[in-house]
Amino acid sequence: MNASPYSPEEASGVWVYLEHRDGKLEGVSLELLGRSRELAQETGESLTALLLGEQVEPLAEEAIAAGADRVLVAEHALLGQYTTEPFTKVITGLIVEQRPNILLLGATTNGRDLAGRLAVRLRTGLTADCTDLSIGPKSGLLLGEVTGFGHGILATIECPVHRPQMATVRPGVFPRPVADPTHSGKVERVDVILSASDQPVRVVKQTSRRAADVTQAERLVIGGRGMEGDFALLRRLAKAVHADVGATRVAVDQGWVREDRMIGQTGSVTRPKLAIICGASGAMQFTVGVKDSETIIAINSDPEAPIFEVADYCVAEDAFQVIPPLIEALRREPVEEKS
């Protein structure tokens, strides 16, 4: 790999790229600000938030309340909707000029697209789809934890030579910080020079589908291969306990549930107060998405299923024999909607 525009000795500061929609910061951006505040305190560096768009400066105060020491605001008509080239050009220029040590982005559709392009432009590494971030106690480097496919691989990746150290983080991995209106920070507007040639792709029409946000669910009923596609039964159970419905990758690949309800390494990372997991074997790629739940109840006919290793309560029975009488019992003694 060619040399980065600056060396580790010249680098300083933790930066977070902020995504926003409909006048609000995305949840993953707030989650990253909360965790980055902790990382910056460990390294003794400042925390900077990058806010790009059109008429977005009002969001800067929300970022400061979430932990940012500084918010760089770049506003321009060509930044009104996300497209790769204008965002890459603006952020690359700021990074080369100000030389941050760490740059974090959400592992969303746009975040992944932007992160990959930035890593190439900046000649640096990128740890993608992290499920945890920390600072090496001896090296002082950013450590990104990722899970691998196949044999349950858990890898910790660092970038010792190139800067900035970059990572994308899955939504839901970290809790959202409690807003602190007393936290002080400054807002800096940056000059943006863009022309039509900087936007080779023109957005003709943008449509969005309201996706389920299982990362914020306090209760989840999750189904896997063992449910054999009967998610109607799981929805009945979810209704009885006032929960949302999630699924393993196998269930999504089979078309039983929409992709936005997938939980695990390639889906969402969740931390509900209660997770009822039905018919899922419990491979690492899935359990990384539920391991931080307060209480896990697992129902599986195989008493040796790996899911029982992470569960607080284990039911080694056929889910189709357990769930219907459980629903009836819950109907007789309803669960309160708010926990």
C-alpha positions in Angstrom: 0.0 0.0 0.0 1.3 3.5 -0.8 2.0 5.9 2.0 -0.8 7.8 3.7 -0.8 11.6 3.3 0.5 11.9 6.9 2.3 9.8 9.5 1.1 8.5 12.8 3.3 11.0 14.6 1.4 13.8 12.8 -2.1 12.5 13.6 -4.3 13.6 16.4 -8.0 13.5 17.3 -11.0 11.1 17.0 -13.5 12.0 14.2 -17.0 10.6 13.7 -19.0 11.0 10.4 -22.6 11.9 11.2 -25.4 10.6 9.1 -28.8 12.2 9.3 -32.3 11.9 7.9 -35.4 14.1 8.1 -33.7 16.7 10.3 -32.4 14.2 12.9 -29.1 12.4 13.5 -29.2 8.7 12.7 -29.1 6.4 15.7 -25.8 4.9 14.7 -24.2 8.3 14.7 -25.3 9.0 18.2 -24.0 5.6 19.3 -20.6 6.3 17.7 -20.4 9.7 19.4 -21.0 8.0 22.8 -18.4 5.4 22.3 -15.9 7.8 20.7 -16.2 10.1 23.7 -14.9 7.2 25.8 -12.1 6.4 23.2 -11.1 10.1 23.1 -10.8 10.2 26.9 -8.6 7.1 26.8 -6.2 8.6 24.2 -6.3 12.1 25.6 -7.6 13.5 22.2 -10.5 15.7 21.2 -13.7 14.4 19.6 -14.7 16.0 16.3 -18.0 15.3 14.4 -18.3 15.7 10.6 -21.7 17.1 9.6 -22.3 17.4 5.8 -25.5 18.4 4.1 -27.6 21.4 3.2 -29.0 23.5 6.1 -27.9 21.0 8.7 -26.1 23.3 11.2 -29.0 23.0 13.7 -28.0 19.3 14.2 -24.6 20.4 15.5 -25.9 21.2 19.0 -27.3 17.6 19.3 -23.9 16.3 18.4 -22.3 18.4 21.1 -24.8 17.2 23.7 -23.9 13.7 22.7 -20.2 14.3 23.4 -18.5 16.1 20.5 -16.0 18.8 21.4 -16.2 20.2 17.9 -18.5 19.9 14.9 -17.2 20.7 11.4 -20.2 21.8 9.4 -19.9 21.6 5.6 -23.0 22.9 3.8 -23.6 23.0 0.0 -26.4 22.3 -2.4 -24.5 19.3 -3.8 -24.4 17.8 -0.3 -28.2 17.9 0.1 -28.4 14.2 -0.8 -25.7 11.6 -0.3 -23.7 10.8 -3.4 -20.2 9.4 -3.3 -18.0 11.9 -5.1 -19.0 15.2 -3.4 -18.9 13.7 0.1 -15.6 12.0 -0.6 -14.0 15.1 -1.9 -15.0 17.3 1.0 -14.1 14.8 3.7 -10.8 13.9 2.1 -9.8 17.5 1.9 -10.6 18.1 5.6 -8.7 14.9 6.7 -5.6 15.8 4.7 -5.7 19.3 6.1 -6.4 18.5 9.8 -4.9 14.9 10.1 -7.1 13.0 12.5 -5.9 9.9 14.2 -9.1 7.9 14.0 -12.2 8.2 11.7 -15.4 6.2 12.5 -18.5 5.7 10.4 -21.7 3.8 10.7 -21.8 0.5 8.8 -24.9 1.6 6.9 -25.5 1.5 3.1 -24.1 5.1 2.7 -21.5 4.7 5.5 -20.0 1.6 3.9 -19.9 3.2 0.5 -18.2 6.4 1.8 -15.7 4.6 4.0 -14.5 2.4 1.2 -13.9 5.3 -1.1 -12.2 7.4 1.6 -9.9 4.5 2.5 -8.7 4.2 -1.1 -8.2 8.0 -1.5 -6.3 8.3 1.8 -4.3 5.1 1.3 -5.2 3.7 4.6 -6.8 0.6 6.1 -10.4 0.0 6.9 -11.8 -2.4 9.5 -15.3 -3.0 8.4 -18.5 -3.9 10.3 -17.0 -3.9 13.7 -18.9 -5.3 16.7 -16.6 -3.6 19.2 -14.0 -0.9 19.5 -11.2 -0.3 22.0 -7.8 1.2 22.5 -4.8 -1.1 22.8 -3.4 -0.8 26.4 0.2 -0.9 25.2 0.1 0.2 21.6 -2.5 3.0 22.0 -3.9 1.9 18.6 -7.6 1.5 17.7 -8.7 -2.1 18.0 -11.6 -3.2 15.9 -13.4 -6.5 16.7 -15.0 -8.3 13.8 -16.5 -11.8 13.5 -15.7 -14.1 10.6 -17.8 -16.6 8.6 -17.2 -20.3 8.9 -15.5 -21.5 12.0 -16.6 -18.9 14.5 -13.6 -16.7 14.0 -13.3 -13.6 16.2 -10.6 -11.2 15.0 -9.1 -8.0 16.4 -7.6 -5.8 13.8 -5.3 -2.8 14.1 -3.8 -0.3 11.7 -0.3 0.5 13.0 1.3 2.4 10.1 -1.4 4.3 8.0 -3.6 7.1 9.1 -6.3 7.8 9.8 -7.3 4.5 11.5 -10.7 3.8 10.0 -13.5 1.6 11.0 -17.2 1.2 10.3 -19.4 0.0 13.2 -22.7 -1.9 13.0 -25.8 0.0 14.2 -26.9 -1.1 17.7 -23.4 -2.2 18.9 -23.1 0.6 21.4 -25.8 2.3 23.6 -26.9 5.8 22.7 -25.5 8.4 25.1 -27.7 10.4 27.4 -27.7 13.9 26.0 -25.8 16.3 28.2 -26.9 19.9 27.6 -24.0 21.2 29.8 -21.3 19.7 27.6 -19.5 22.5 25.8 -18.3 22.3 22.2 -17.8 24.6 19.2 -19.3 24.7 15.8 -17.0 25.4 12.9 -18.3 26.1 9.4 -15.9 25.0 6.7 -15.6 26.3 3.2 -16.9 24.0 0.5 -15.9 24.3 -3.1 -17.8 22.0 -5.4 -19.0 22.2 -9.0 -21.3 20.1 -11.2 -18.3 18.1 -12.3 -17.9 16.9 -8.7 -21.2 15.1 -9.0 -21.0 12.7 -12.0 -24.0 10.7 -10.6 -27.3 12.6 -10.5 -30.1 11.4 -8.1 -33.2 11.2 -10.3 -35.6 9.8 -7.6 -35.1 8.6 -4.1 -37.5 6.3 -2.4 -37.2 4.8 1.1 -39.0 1.9 2.8 -39.7 2.3 6.5 -37.4 -0.4 8.0 -37.8 -2.1 11.3 -35.3 -0.9 13.8 -34.8 -3.9 16.0 -31.7 -2.4 17.6 -34.0 -0.2 19.8 -36.4 -3.0 20.8 -36.7 -3.6 24.6 -38.1 -7.1 23.9 -37.4 -9.5 21.0 -38.8 -12.8 19.8 -36.3 -14.3 17.4 -36.8 -17.2 15.1 -34.3 -19.5 13.3 -34.3 -22.5 10.9 -36.1 -24.6 13.5 -39.3 -22.5 13.1 -39.7 -23.9 9.6 -41.1 -20.7 8.3 -43.9 -20.4 10.9 -43.3 -16.8 11.9 -47.0 -16.3 12.3 -46.7 -18.3 15.6 -43.7 -16.1 16.6 -45.7 -12.9 15.9 -48.4 -14.2 18.2 -45.9 -14.8 20.9 -44.3 -11.4 20.3 -47.7 -9.7 20.6 -48.3 -11.5 23.9 -45.1 -10.1 25.4 -45.2 -6.8 23.6 -42.0 -7.6 21.7 -40.7 -7.0 18.2 -39.8 -9.9 15.9 -36.3 -10.8 14.7 -34.7 -13.6 12.7 -31.5 -15.4 11.9 -29.8 -15.1 8.5 -31.2 -18.6 7.5 -34.8 -17.4 8.1 -34.2 -14.3 6.1 -32.5 -16.2 3.2 -35.5 -18.5 3.1 -37.7 -15.5 2.6 -39.7 -16.0 5.8 -38.8 -12.5 7.2 -37.6 -9.3 5.7 -33.9 -8.5 5.8 -34.3 -5.5 8.1 -35.2 -8.0 10.9 -32.0 -10.0 10.6 -29.9 -10.2 13.7 -26.3 -11.1 13.9 -23.0 -10.3 12.2 -24.6 -9.5 8.8 -27.7 -8.0 10.4 -28.3 -5.9 13.5 -26.7 -6.0 16.8 -29.3 -5.7 19.6 -29.3 -5.3 23.4 -32.9 -5.9 24.5 -34.0 -6.4 28.1 -35.6 -9.7 27.0 -34.8 -12.0 24.0 -36.8 -15.2 23.4 -34.9 -17.2 20.8 -36.8 -20.0 19.1 -35.3 -22.7 16.8 -31.9 -21.1 16.4 -28.8 -23.2 16.8 -26.7 -20.3 18.1 -23.7 -19.9 15.8 -21.3 -17.1 16.7 -22.4 -15.1 13.6 -25.9 -14.9 15.2 -25.1 -14.7 18.9 -22.9 -11.6 18.4 -26.2 -9.8 17.7 -27.9 -10.8 21.0 -25.1 -11.6 23.5 -25.6 -8.3 25.4 -29.3 -8.9 26.1 -30.2 -8.6 29.8 -32.1 -11.9 29.7 -32.1 -14.6 27.1 -34.6 -17.5 26.9 -33.7 -20.1 24.4 -36.0 -22.8 23.0 -34.4 -25.6 21.0 -35.1 -29.3 20.6 -31.4 -30.1 20.6 -30.0 -30.1 24.2 -26.5 -29.6 22.8 -27.3 -26.5 20.7 -24.7 -23.8 21.2 -27.4 -21.2 21.9 -27.8 -22.7 25.4 -24.2 -21.5 26.2 -25.3 -17.9 26.0 -28.9 -18.3 27.3 -30.0 -17.5 30.9 -33.0 -19.9 30.7 -32.8 -23.0 28.5 -35.8 -25.0 27.2 -34.7 -28.2 25.5 -38.0 -28.9 23.8 -39.7 -28.6 20.4 -40.7 -25.0 20.0 -44.0 -26.0 18.4 -44.9 -27.8 21.6 -43.7 -25.0 23.9 -44.9 -21.8 22.3 -48.7 -22.4 21.9 -49.3 -23.2 25.6 -46.9 -20.3 26.5 -49.1 -17.9 24.5 -52.2 -19.2 26.3 -50.6 -18.8 29.7 -49.6 -15.2 28.8 -53.2 -14.5 27.7 -54.5 -15.6 31.1 -51.8 -13.5 32.9 -50.9 -10.6 30.5 -47.5 -9.1 30.5 -47.3 -5.3 31.1 -46.5 -3.4 28.0 -43.8 -1.2 29.6 -41.0 -2.9 31.4 
